[in-house]
Amino acid sequence: MTKDTDYIVAPKDVIALKLAIESFMQCQNNVREQMRVLAWQCVEQYFNAQIQARRLSHLIEGTRIK
């Protein structure tokens, strides 16, 4: 993820979450659309089925008793 696609807030930090939501809602529509497109590209690049299958395979292979 990048600063162009998301806001990062610490777990259980409700104040930071509130501020991030307010900041996002104040963005112009074209900025939100750009964030959406970039986030989707990130998901497609790093979280597609082939990559997830490869990661699972490596995890399984790494736990086998030799």
Beta strands, then each sheet from edge to edge (+ up, - down):
end
